[in-house]
Amino acid sequence: MTQQELLTQTALHSWKQVISRIDEALKSLSDEDLQREVSPGRNRVFYLIGHLTAVHDRLFPLLGLGERLHPNFDELFLDNPDRAKADVLSAGELRRAWSEVNGKLTAAFEKLRPEEWLLRHNAVSDDEFAKKPLRNRFAVLLSRTNHASFHGGQAILAKKGEGH
């Protein structure tokens, strides 16, 4: 295995591990648990999972991997804070969207060759990328893995803090 392959496989393994932990947390949370706030007055787990689903869905066009699956999630989970709009999705629909987006995204990630991870992402121009080559797909993977880990941890803590 080359150094590039080792680095990209390590990062992809980290992504899969974080997504797997969130999957396990979701399995342990009832639909009622999804309505629990992370801490008093903060976002609900339902909103956090919707937020992560929307952010991950945006990775398809950002990384040149295809079209989004749920562009309607932006208004609910990115453009507005939690509870600004009524929940129009059931817990089951949210769970299915999470699984669909992350399953297809991970499959697309696995098809990328190591050198493709170092290409620019679609939010940066060729000229800007020439000046800042760290604005690449690999950097996006690392950033989104950290983002998912953060919110996944919040969801797990919400379950543990049932009596707050």
C-alpha positions as CSV (number, residue, x, y, z in Angstrom):
1,M,0.0,0.0,0.0
2,T,1.4,3.4,-0.9
3,Q,1.6,6.3,1.5
4,Q,-1.3,8.1,-0.3
5,E,-3.4,4.9,-0.1
6,L,-2.6,4.5,3.5
7,L,-3.6,8.1,4.3
8,T,-6.8,8.0,2.4
9,Q,-7.8,4.6,3.8
10,T,-7.1,5.8,7.3
11,A,-9.3,8.9,6.8
12,L,-12.0,6.8,5.2
13,H,-11.9,4.4,8.1
14,S,-12.3,7.3,10.5
15,W,-15.4,8.5,8.5
16,K,-16.9,5.0,8.6
17,Q,-16.3,4.7,12.3
18,V,-18.0,8.0,13.1
19,I,-21.0,7.2,10.9
20,S,-21.2,3.7,12.5
21,R,-21.2,5.2,16.0
22,I,-24.1,7.5,15.0
23,D,-25.9,4.6,13.4
24,E,-25.6,2.6,16.7
25,A,-26.8,5.6,18.7
26,L,-29.8,6.0,16.4
27,K,-30.7,2.3,16.8
28,S,-30.6,2.7,20.6
29,L,-32.8,5.9,20.5
30,S,-36.6,5.7,20.4
31,D,-38.6,8.1,18.3
32,E,-39.3,9.9,21.6
33,D,-35.6,10.1,22.4
34,L,-35.1,11.9,19.1
35,Q,-37.2,14.7,20.5
36,R,-34.9,15.1,23.5
37,E,-32.8,18.3,23.7
38,V,-29.1,17.8,23.8
39,S,-29.2,20.0,26.9
40,P,-32.0,22.3,28.2
41,G,-32.9,24.9,25.6
42,R,-30.6,23.4,22.9
43,N,-31.2,21.5,19.7
44,R,-33.1,18.2,19.7
45,V,-31.4,15.0,18.5
46,F,-33.9,15.0,15.7
47,Y,-32.6,18.3,14.4
48,L,-29.0,17.2,14.8
49,I,-29.5,14.1,12.7
50,G,-31.4,16.1,10.1
51,H,-28.6,18.7,10.1
52,L,-25.9,16.1,9.6
53,T,-28.0,14.4,6.8
54,A,-28.3,17.8,5.0
55,V,-24.6,18.6,5.4
56,H,-23.6,15.1,4.1
57,D,-26.1,15.3,1.3
58,R,-24.4,18.5,0.1
59,L,-21.2,16.5,-0.2
60,F,-22.4,14.9,-3.4
61,P,-22.2,18.0,-5.6
62,L,-19.4,19.6,-3.5
63,L,-17.1,16.6,-4.2
64,G,-18.4,15.9,-7.7
65,L,-20.0,12.6,-6.7
66,G,-23.5,13.2,-8.1
67,E,-26.8,15.0,-7.3
68,R,-28.2,15.5,-3.9
69,L,-30.8,13.1,-2.5
70,H,-32.7,15.4,-0.1
71,P,-32.2,19.1,-1.1
72,N,-35.4,19.9,0.8
73,F,-33.5,19.2,4.1
74,D,-31.7,22.6,3.8
75,E,-34.7,24.7,4.8
76,L,-35.5,22.4,7.7
77,F,-32.0,21.7,9.1
78,L,-29.6,24.3,7.7
79,D,-31.4,27.5,6.9
80,N,-33.5,27.6,10.1
81,P,-32.8,26.8,13.7
82,D,-34.4,23.9,15.5
83,R,-38.2,24.3,16.0
84,A,-38.4,27.3,13.6
85,K,-40.5,25.1,11.4
86,A,-42.8,22.2,12.3
87,D,-41.4,18.7,11.8
88,V,-42.6,17.6,8.4
89,L,-40.7,14.3,8.6
90,S,-41.5,11.4,10.8
91,A,-38.6,9.9,12.8
92,G,-38.7,6.9,10.5
93,E,-38.3,9.1,7.4
94,L,-35.4,10.9,9.0
95,R,-33.7,7.7,9.9
96,R,-34.2,6.4,6.3
97,A,-32.8,9.6,4.8
98,W,-29.7,9.4,7.2
99,S,-29.1,5.8,6.1
100,E,-29.6,6.5,2.4
101,V,-27.4,9.5,2.3
102,N,-24.5,8.0,4.3
103,G,-24.7,4.7,2.6
104,K,-24.5,6.2,-0.9
105,L,-21.9,8.7,0.2
106,T,-19.6,6.1,1.7
107,A,-19.9,3.9,-1.3
108,A,-18.9,6.9,-3.5
109,F,-16.0,7.7,-1.2
110,E,-14.8,4.1,-1.5
111,K,-14.6,4.4,-5.3
112,L,-12.3,7.4,-5.3
113,R,-8.6,6.7,-6.0
114,P,-6.1,8.3,-3.5
115,E,-5.1,10.9,-6.1
116,E,-8.7,11.9,-6.6
117,W,-9.0,12.9,-2.9
118,L,-6.4,15.6,-3.6
119,L,-8.4,17.3,-6.3
120,R,-10.1,20.6,-5.7
121,H,-13.7,20.5,-4.4
122,N,-16.4,22.3,-6.3
123,A,-16.7,25.3,-4.0
124,V,-13.3,26.6,-5.1
125,S,-12.2,27.8,-8.5
126,D,-9.2,26.4,-10.4
127,D,-7.4,29.8,-9.8
128,E,-8.1,29.8,-6.1
129,F,-7.1,26.1,-5.8
130,A,-3.8,26.8,-7.5
131,K,-3.1,29.3,-4.6
132,K,-4.6,27.1,-1.9
133,P,-4.2,23.4,-2.8
134,L,-5.3,22.4,0.7
135,R,-8.9,23.2,-0.4
136,N,-9.3,19.7,-1.7
137,R,-11.7,16.8,-1.3
138,F,-9.5,15.2,1.4
139,A,-9.8,18.3,3.6
140,V,-13.6,18.2,3.2
141,L,-13.6,14.6,4.3
142,L,-11.6,15.4,7.4
143,S,-13.7,18.4,8.2
144,R,-17.1,16.6,7.8
145,T,-15.8,13.6,9.8
146,N,-15.0,16.0,12.7
147,H,-18.4,17.7,12.3
148,A,-20.3,14.4,12.4
149,S,-18.2,13.2,15.4
150,F,-19.1,16.4,17.3
151,H,-22.9,16.2,16.7
152,G,-22.9,12.4,17.1
153,G,-21.4,12.9,20.6
154,Q,-24.1,15.4,21.4
155,A,-26.8,12.8,20.4
156,I,-25.2,10.1,22.6
157,L,-25.0,12.5,25.5
158,A,-28.7,13.4,25.1
159,K,-29.6,9.8,25.6
160,K,-27.4,9.5,28.7
161,G,-28.8,12.7,30.1
162,E,-32.4,11.4,30.1
163,G,-33.2,12.8,33.5
164,H,-32.1,16.4,32.8
